[in-house]
Amino acid sequence: MSSDTRWLSEHEQEVWRALRELLWGFESAMDRQLIRDSELSAVEYSVLAALSEADDGVLRARDLARQLDWERSRLSHLLKRMETKGLVTRAECPSDLRGYNIMMTKAGRDAIVQAAPGHVSFVRENVFDPLTDEEREALLSAATKIQASIRDAGLWQNPGGQKG
């Protein structure tokens, strides 16, 4: 062990454990809520939400991966499953035959329209309602600083891709 290690104080350990449990538990709870209420996983919801916000509901696969901060191989596997479920379709990109455009199907649009109210309620009830305005601002500041620190170290990759 290095004598240069800056060990956590008891209070810092308490903060870290609370954050760790929040990160692990929140993602699982959100996934369970979405599956229960709409039969969409959180990652499927993220893809459909991004497509619903895109011009004409179409995104290049690489742009979707970049927007969600996912590796393209991970997205490709998910898109295959979503295509099998009838939520999205893939088509060759006319301007680049190596690339694909991803489009939401009517079933995908219906799924996101059904899922959105429950998802927004989940987020509101579990993130915003328990906090004061000051706590929300402190949470935003802390989350932004932590993300920036990890990005600056070259280690950031959004594993869940949740964007809302």
N, C-alpha and C positions, 0 to 999 in steps of 0.2 A: 504494500500500500504506500502511496505517495504521501509525504508529509504536506504536500501542497494542496491536497484535497480540501475543499471548503465544504465540510459536512453540514447538513441541515440541522438547524436548531429544532427543538421540540415543536415550537409553533410552526416553523416552516414545514416540518414533516406532516403536521396536521393539515396545513393548507394543501400540500402536495397530494396527500391521500384523498382529501375531499375533491380536488380537481380531477384526479385519476378516476375516482368512482363516478363522478359526474360525466366525464368523457365516455367511459365504457357503458354506463347505464343509460345515458340519454340516447345514444345511437340505437341501442337495442330497444328501448321503449318506443322510440319514433318508428322503427321498423315494424314492431308489433302492432302499433296503432294503425299504420298504413295497411298492413296485410289484413288486419281484422276488419277495417272499415271499407277497404277498396280492392283487396287482393293484389295490390301493388307493393313491391318492396320499396325501400327508401331509394335504392339506386335506380330502379325503374322510374320512380316518381321524378327523380332528378333529371333523367334523360327527357322524359315527357315535358317537364316544366321548361327545360331549356328550349326544346323544339316549339313549345307553345308560345314562347316569347320571340322566336326567330321570324324574320321576314318570310312570309308565305309558309311558315312551319317547316322549313327545310334548312338543314345545316350540313356542311361538309363534315365527314367523319372526323377528320383531323381538327377542325374548328370546334366540334363538339367535345372532343377529348381535351383540347386546350382550355375551353371554357369551364369544363368540370374539373380540370387539373388532374386528369387520369392518364395513365399510360394507354396508348392506342390498342395494345393487345388485350388489355382488360376490357376496354370498351367494345372491342370486336366480339369477344365472347358474350358479353351482355346483350349486344344488339342481335346476335344470332338467336338467343333465347327469346328476346322480345319479338323478333320477327316470327318465330314459331308460334307465339301467343297471339299474333295478329295485331300487335300494338304499333309496330313501325315497319317500313319497307326500306330497302336499300336499292339504289339505282346508280349505275355508272355516272360519273360526273362528265358532262359533255366537254368541258374545257380541260379535263385531265383524266384520261382513261385509266390511270392507276388509282384514282381516288373514287370515293363513293359519296353520294348525297344520301342523307338520312331524312326520311319523311314520316310524319306521324299519320297513322291511318285513322279512319273514323272511329274504330274501336279504341285506339290510343287517345284520341281527343275525348271520347266519352269517358274513358277511365280517368283522365286527369281532371275533367270537370266534376266527376263524382268524388274524387279523392281530395281535391283542393280545400273544400270547406272544413272537413275533419282535420286535415293536416294543419291548416291555419289555426283552428281552434286549439289543437294540441300545443302548437308553438306559443300561442297567446297565453293559454292557461298555465303552461309550465315554464316559460321563460320570462314573459313580460308581467303577468299579473302578480307573481310573488314579489316583484322588485319595485322599489321606489324609482322615481325618475333619476335620482342621484346614483342609485345602484346600477341602473341600466347604463348610464354614462360611464361609470367605473368599469363595468363589465366590457363595454365596447373598447375602452382604452386599454384594458388589460389584455383582451383577446388580440387586439391589433398589434400590441407590442410583442406578445409571445409569438404570433405568426411571423412578424418581421425578424425577430431574433433567429427563428428556425430557418427562414428563407435566407437570411444573410449567411448562415452556416452551410447553405447548400443542401439542406436536409428536408426541405418541405415537399411533401406530396400529399395532397388531400385524399386520404384513403376512401372516405365515404362519398366525396363530391357533393355533399349536400349544400345546396345554396338557398335553402329557404323552404 
